[in-house]
Amino acid sequence: MTPRVVLIGLPGTGKTTTGRRLAKILGLPFADSDELVEAATGRTVADIFAADGEAAFRATESAAVVAALASHDGVLALGGGAVSTPATRAALADSTVPVALLEAGVDTLTTRVGDAQSRPLLAEDPARRLRELALERADAYRDVATLVIDTDGRTPGQVAAVIAARLHERSLRR
């Protein structure tokens, strides 16, 4: 078993919310890599970042993603920075799972994340950090994405419907 689709993108693109809706449309289970990490460690993502740092979090996250790629039969949403880890990118690239990159403009992302206090990498200045992360992660996202979906001006339900349709089109071409 492997996921039917993996969602990636910057914070605020709607990976988790869209992923839950998409799983419902497809009649599949949903998993979120942050929730998998929290379940495995018994700690929140923010706690791991604060106590152990980003590198420790990314190692734990990568292990959770690799395990989910091997065992989760549904929709899998990854944390925004998951693709920054070479092992995660390699696992995604080696899988046959469609990877949907969700994109949105920085203004949209900033509105969606609000004050971002629950997001360790954005807490100080969300708009500035989102611009920086967009530049830092663009190549990694594009390297593993097999679908690119613009979420600007769309509800999570609309985005989920677009992804479902694109997955259906892909299945017809096989």
C-alpha positions in Angstrom: 0.0 0.0 0.0 1.1 3.5 -0.8 -0.7 6.8 -0.7 -2.9 7.7 -3.6 -1.6 11.2 -3.6 0.8 13.4 -1.6 0.2 17.1 -1.1 3.1 19.5 -0.7 3.5 23.3 -0.6 4.3 26.2 1.6 2.5 26.8 4.8 -0.9 28.3 4.1 -1.5 26.6 0.8 -4.1 24.4 2.4 -2.5 21.0 2.4 -4.2 19.7 5.5 -7.6 21.2 4.9 -7.6 20.3 1.3 -6.2 16.9 2.0 -9.1 16.1 4.4 -11.6 17.2 1.8 -9.9 15.2 -1.0 -9.8 12.1 1.2 -13.5 12.4 1.8 -14.2 12.9 -2.0 -12.1 9.8 -2.8 -13.3 7.7 0.1 -9.8 7.3 1.5 -8.1 7.8 4.8 -6.1 11.0 5.4 -2.8 11.5 7.2 -0.7 14.6 7.9 3.0 14.3 8.4 3.0 16.8 11.4 0.3 14.7 13.1 2.3 11.5 12.4 5.4 13.1 14.0 3.4 14.2 17.0 1.9 10.7 17.4 5.3 9.1 17.2 7.0 11.4 19.6 4.2 12.4 22.0 5.3 16.0 21.5 4.0 18.9 19.4 5.9 20.2 16.4 6.5 23.5 18.2 7.9 21.7 21.2 10.3 19.6 19.1 11.5 22.8 17.3 12.0 24.6 20.6 13.7 21.9 22.4 15.7 20.0 19.7 15.8 22.4 16.7 14.8 22.2 13.1 17.4 19.5 12.2 16.0 17.0 14.8 12.5 17.7 13.7 13.3 17.2 10.0 15.0 13.9 10.7 11.9 12.7 12.6 9.6 14.1 9.9 11.5 12.3 7.2 11.3 9.0 8.9 7.5 9.5 9.3 7.1 10.4 5.6 9.2 7.4 4.4 7.1 5.1 6.6 3.8 6.6 5.4 4.9 6.3 1.8 5.3 2.6 2.4 2.2 2.0 4.4 -0.5 4.7 4.1 -3.3 3.9 1.6 -4.9 7.3 1.2 -4.2 11.1 1.0 -0.9 12.2 2.7 -0.2 15.9 3.4 3.4 16.9 4.2 4.6 19.7 6.3 5.8 22.7 4.2 9.4 22.0 4.8 9.4 18.2 4.4 10.9 18.5 0.9 13.9 20.3 2.3 15.2 16.9 3.5 17.1 15.0 0.8 15.8 11.6 2.1 12.2 12.8 1.9 12.7 14.1 -1.7 14.4 10.9 -2.7 11.6 8.8 -1.2 9.0 10.9 -3.1 10.9 10.7 -6.3 11.3 7.0 -6.0 7.7 6.4 -5.3 5.0 6.1 -8.0 2.7 8.3 -6.0 1.4 11.5 -7.6 2.7 14.5 -5.8 0.5 17.6 -5.9 2.2 20.9 -5.3 -0.3 23.5 -3.9 0.7 27.1 -4.7 -0.6 30.5 -3.7 0.7 34.0 -3.7 2.4 35.4 -0.5 -0.4 37.8 0.2 -2.9 34.8 0.2 -0.5 32.7 2.3 0.0 35.6 4.8 -3.7 36.0 5.2 -4.2 32.3 5.7 -1.5 31.8 8.3 -2.6 34.8 10.3 -0.1 35.6 13.2 1.4 32.1 12.7 2.3 31.7 16.3 1.7 27.9 16.0 4.2 27.7 13.1 7.8 27.9 14.4 9.4 29.0 11.1 6.9 31.8 10.6 6.2 33.2 14.1 8.4 36.3 13.9 7.4 37.8 10.5 5.1 35.6 8.5 5.1 37.6 5.2 8.9 38.0 5.1 9.5 34.3 6.1 7.0 33.1 3.5 8.8 35.0 0.8 12.1 33.6 1.9 10.7 30.0 2.1 9.2 30.3 -1.3 12.6 31.1 -2.8 14.4 28.5 -0.8 12.0 25.7 -1.5 10.9 26.4 -5.1 13.3 24.0 -6.7 12.7 21.2 -4.2 9.0 21.5 -4.7 9.2 21.5 -8.5 11.7 18.5 -8.5 9.1 16.2 -6.9 5.8 17.6 -8.0 3.8 15.7 -10.7 0.8 18.1 -10.5 0.8 21.8 -9.7 -2.4 23.4 -8.4 -3.0 27.1 -7.8 -5.0 27.6 -4.6 -5.4 31.4 -4.9 -9.1 32.4 -4.9 -10.2 28.8 -4.4 -11.8 27.1 -1.4 -10.3 23.9 -0.1 -13.3 22.0 -1.5 -12.6 23.5 -4.9 -8.9 22.6 -4.8 -9.8 19.1 -3.7 -12.2 18.7 -6.6 -9.5 19.9 -9.0 -7.0 17.4 -7.6 -9.5 14.6 -7.8 -10.3 15.5 -11.4 -6.6 15.6 -12.3 -6.0 12.3 -10.6 -8.8 10.8 -12.6 -7.4 12.2 -15.8 -4.0 10.6 -15.0 -5.6 7.2 -14.3 -7.4 7.3 -17.7 -4.1 7.9 -19.5 -2.5 4.8 -18.1 
